[in-house]
Amino acid sequence: MIQVRPSEERGHSKLDWLDSRFTFSFDRYHDPAHVQFRALRVLNEDVIAPAGGFPMHPHRDMEILTWVLEGALEHRDNTGGSGVLRPGELQHMTAGRGVMHSELNHSSSQPVHLLQIWILPERKGLDPGYEQLPFPEADLRNRFCRVAGPDAPITIHQDASLYIARLDAGVETAHSVAPGRHAWVQVARGSVELNGTLLKAGDGAAVSGEAEIRVRAGEASEVLAFDLV
């Protein structure tokens, strides 16, 4: 079964420095039909204006992943973690017992376009942590590359994995879904067919009871796939 979450039906918030789309309930946006999918709690698409950003603010008991599509995002936190995140680099923060961090557009002239993902952890009270890792274009090109999970290059504290693929037009790739597991597919750019269902940029889809997800790109596309219990 595939249930599509159309891009235009997501929550929306627009400030002078921030334009956000919410796949699931977040902040002042609440939709009881779209609170989370399995352990996937937040999937926000943000565009931050030049020199804009989030000042220091708290998080706790959440696995937070950030994937930049365009531009550069500057991160600092009170555990000593810091870095500038660019396309092709995945950032992970374990909020655990509590962490303060800021996220700022690193550029004074160009916006930054990103996806921020929150996954519920396997347990509360974990030690806070920060990591950032680049993924070569060759690893992402025309196949699903496992970038985060319990024993993946980026380690998250949950039985969940994130795969990312950058597909050329006409290319198809697939990922097997084990019995009893589920998937969420998010189109970051382009348009694809997911097991025959058309998805455009910003669309997401909950997948249950399918033995695999097959994604075929109708144009150059970037796709995130979550494998979840």
N, C-alpha and C positions, 0 to 999 in steps of 0.2 A: 504494500500500500504506500502510495506517495501522496502527501498532502502539501500543496504549494502555499507558501507565504509570499504573496506578490509584493514587490518593492513598494508600490504606491499605497499599500495598505499598512505599511509600517508606521509606528509613531514618528512624529516630527517635532523638532524644536529648533528655532532659529533665533540666534542672538547676533549682535553686530560683529562678533568675532568667532562664532561657532555655529555651524549648520550640522545637525545630527539627525540620523534616522535610527529608530529602535526596532529591531526584530522582536524583542521581548520587552515586557514591562520594565520600565527603568525610570527612576527619579519621579517626576510628576506624571509621567505617562503610565497608565495602568490599563491593561486589557486582560480580563480574567481568562480569556481563551488563549492568551499567549503570554504566559508567565515564564515558562522555561520549557526545554525539551530534554528529558532525562537529566544529566548533570550539567548540560549547557544552559547557563542562567542568563548571560548577557551576550549580545552580538550587536554592537553599535557601529555604524558607519559615520565617521566624523570628518568634517572639513574645517580646519582651524586657520583663521586668517593670519597673514604675516604679523609676526611679533605677538600674536595672541597665545592663549593657553591657560591651563589650569594651575593655579598656585598650589602651594602645599595643602594637601587634604588627606584624611585618613581612610584606610581600608583595613579589613580584617577578615580572616577565615575565607579566603577566596584565592583561586589560581587565576592570575591575570596574564593574558597573552596579548601582545600588540604587534600588528603587521601593517607596515606602511606601504601604501600603493604609489604615492607620489610625494615628493618633498622630504623633509627631515624633521624628526621630533627629538627634542632634548629632554632627557629624564634625569631627575635627581631624587634620592630618597634619604631618609634619616638613618639607614643602615650603612651608608657609604656607597651604595650603588649609584652609578651615573653612566651616561653615554648618550651618543647621538645616533638615533635609529633611522636607517635609510631603507629604500626598497631592497628586498632580498635578505633582510636581517629580521630575525624573530626575537622579540623580547619577552621574557617571562619573569613575573614577580609572584612569589608566594607571600601573600599578606599575613597569613598565619595569626599569631597573637596580636598583631597590629603593626602597621607601618604608615609613615607619612611620606608622600611623594608629590612631585610636581611634574607636569608635562607641558612643554612649551614649544611652539613653532620655532625652530632653529633659525629660520630665515626672516629677515625684515622686509622682504619683497615678494616672496612666493608662498601660497598656501600649502598646507600639508594635509594629505588625504589618507586616512587610516581606518583600519578595523580594530576595534578593541573587543576582546573576548573574555568573559568570566566563566570559569568552570568551578562548580562546587567541589571542595576537597574531600578526600576520603575520611578525614576527621578534622576536628577543630583543634586549635592551639598549636599548630605547627610552627617551627622556627621560621622567621621571615628569611627570604632569600631573593637574589636577583641574578639573572643571567641574560646574555645577549649573544646571538650566534648568527653568522652569515651563512647563507645557502647558495652555492654557485648556481648560475643560470642553468648549467648542464644537468644539475640534479633535479630541477623543477620542470625541465622542458619535456612536454608531451608524455608525462607520466605522473602518477600520484607519488609524491615524495613524503615519507613519514618524517615530520619535523618535530613533533612533540608527543610525549606519552610517558608511561612509567619507566621504560628503558630505551627511550628515543634520544636523539642528540640534545633536545631540550626536555628535561625531566619534569613532569607534572605529577602531583600527588593525587591521582585519581585513575581508575580503570577507564581511560579515555585516550584516544589518539587523534591528532590533527594531521591531515595530509594536504599538501598544496600542489597544484599542477598549473603550469602555464602552457596552454595548448595552441598550436597553430590551427588555422582554419581547416576543417575536414578531418582532423585527427580525433580518434576515439581512444580512451583509456578506461580501465575498469578497476574496481576494488571489490574483493570478496567480503561479504558480511557473514560472520559466523552465526549459526543458529542461536536465537535468543538475544542477539545484539541488534542495535539500531544505528541509523546514520542520519546526519544532517548535512545537506549540501548547500553551500552558499556561493552564488556567482558574484565575484568581485568586479569583473570586467567582461564584456563581450556577451555572447549568447551561446547556449548549449542545449542539447537534448539529453535529459536524464531518463534513462530507460524508456525513451520515446516521448517523454514529456518536455515541452519547450520551456526553458527558463532564460530570462534576460538578466542584465546587470541589476543587482540589488535584490533579486528574487532568492528565496531560500526554499528548501523542501525537507520535510520530515519523512524519513524512509523507515518502514517497519515491515517485517515479513518478506523481505526480498533477499535472495541469496547473494546478489551482487549489485553494485551500482555501476552502470555503464554511462559514461559521459562523452558525448560527441560534440565538438566545437563547430558552430556554424560560422564563426569568425575567430580571429585571435582572441583568446579568452583566458581568464585567471579564475580558478575554482578552488574553494576550500571544502574539504570533506572531513567530518567528525565521525569517528567510530565509537559508539557509546553503549554501555550496558543498559 
